[in-house]
Amino acid sequence: MSHHKKLRRNRVTFEHRLILLTLLAGLPATIVACWLFWVSDISLQTRIVLTVVLIVWWLGFAFAVRHRVRFPFANVSQSFGGMREGDFSTRARGPSRDDALGELVSEVNTLADTLREQRLGAMEATSCCAP
């Protein structure tokens, strides 16, 4: 096995880095909130419920971020795959053009339109000149 393949297998994927960073972003606040629950004089049952709710909420939002980022990237990837196979009718879907991801989706769709127009132009040129 080559050194390059071995490095690729050990690398952390984009999605794993994203979930890790999202979890780390919420970790300090979650620790402080849980600590405050456990040093307060509320009942044990309330402490447990608050801790579980907070941790489930924190994990839920972290995985929701991963999903919200993953879907548009998968969509753009599928559009590029369709273009590579010669299907220029597939359209990438995503947010408005007001942000970076929206601009990416818009550019992918513009590229598909350009390639479709070029293909139609080439087909017209060959059909008019064919014997």
C-alpha positions in Angstrom: 0.0 0.0 0.0 1.4 3.4 -0.9 2.1 6.0 1.6 -0.4 8.4 0.0 -3.3 5.9 0.4 -2.3 5.2 4.0 -2.4 8.9 4.8 -5.8 9.3 3.1 -7.3 6.4 5.1 -6.1 8.0 8.4 -7.4 11.5 7.6 -10.4 12.8 9.4 -13.2 13.6 6.9 -14.7 17.0 6.5 -18.0 15.9 8.1 -16.2 14.5 11.1 -14.2 17.7 11.5 -17.4 19.7 11.2 -19.2 17.7 13.9 -16.1 17.8 16.1 -15.8 21.6 15.9 -19.5 22.0 16.4 -19.4 19.9 19.5 -16.3 21.7 20.8 -18.0 25.0 20.2 -20.8 24.1 22.6 -18.7 22.1 25.1 -17.7 25.0 27.5 -21.2 26.4 27.8 -22.6 22.9 28.4 -20.0 22.1 31.1 -20.7 25.4 32.9 -24.4 24.9 32.7 -24.2 21.4 34.0 -21.9 22.4 36.8 -24.3 25.2 37.8 -27.1 22.6 37.9 -25.1 20.3 40.2 -23.9 23.0 42.6 -27.4 24.5 43.0 -29.8 23.4 45.7 -32.4 22.0 43.3 -33.6 18.4 43.7 -31.6 15.5 42.3 -34.3 14.6 39.9 -34.4 18.1 38.5 -30.6 18.1 38.1 -30.7 14.9 36.2 -33.5 16.0 33.9 -31.9 19.4 33.2 -28.5 17.7 32.5 -30.1 15.1 30.1 -32.2 17.8 28.3 -29.2 20.1 27.9 -26.9 17.4 26.6 -29.5 16.0 24.2 -30.3 19.5 23.0 -26.5 20.3 22.5 -25.9 17.0 20.6 -29.1 17.5 18.5 -28.1 21.0 17.4 -24.5 19.8 16.6 -25.8 17.0 14.4 -28.3 19.4 12.8 -25.5 21.6 11.7 -23.7 18.7 10.1 -26.9 17.8 8.2 -27.5 21.4 7.1 -24.0 21.6 5.7 -23.9 18.1 4.2 -27.1 18.3 2.1 -26.0 21.3 -0.1 -22.6 19.8 -0.7 -24.1 16.5 -1.7 -26.5 18.3 -4.0 -23.7 20.2 -5.7 -21.7 17.0 -6.0 -24.6 15.2 -7.7 -24.9 18.1 -10.1 -21.3 17.9 -11.1 -21.6 14.1 -11.4 -24.5 14.6 -13.8 -22.5 17.1 -15.8 -19.6 14.7 -16.0 -22.0 12.1 -17.5 -23.3 14.6 -20.0 -26.6 15.5 -18.2 -26.7 19.3 -18.1 -30.4 19.4 -17.1 -29.8 18.7 -13.4 -30.0 21.8 -11.2 -28.3 22.3 -7.9 -30.7 23.5 -5.2 -29.7 25.6 -2.3 -30.0 28.9 -0.5 -30.4 32.3 -2.2 -27.4 33.9 -3.7 -26.9 36.1 -0.7 -24.3 33.9 0.8 -21.2 31.9 -0.3 -23.1 28.6 -0.6 -25.8 30.3 -2.7 -23.1 31.7 -5.0 -21.6 28.2 -5.4 -25.0 26.8 -6.3 -25.6 29.6 -8.7 -22.2 29.1 -10.4 -22.8 25.4 -10.8 -26.2 26.0 -12.4 -24.6 28.7 -14.7 -21.9 26.2 -15.7 -24.6 23.6 -16.5 -26.4 26.1 -18.6 -23.2 27.1 -20.5 -22.3 23.5 -21.2 -25.9 22.7 -22.4 -25.8 25.7 -24.8 -22.4 24.6 -26.1 -23.6 21.1 -26.7 -26.7 22.3 -28.5 -24.6 24.7 -30.6 -22.2 21.8 -31.5 -25.2 19.6 -32.4 -26.7 22.3 -34.6 -23.4 22.8 -36.3 -22.9 19.2 -37.1 -26.6 18.6 -38.2 -26.6 21.5 -40.7 -23.4 20.4 -42.3 -24.1 16.7 -42.4 -24.7 15.2 -45.9 
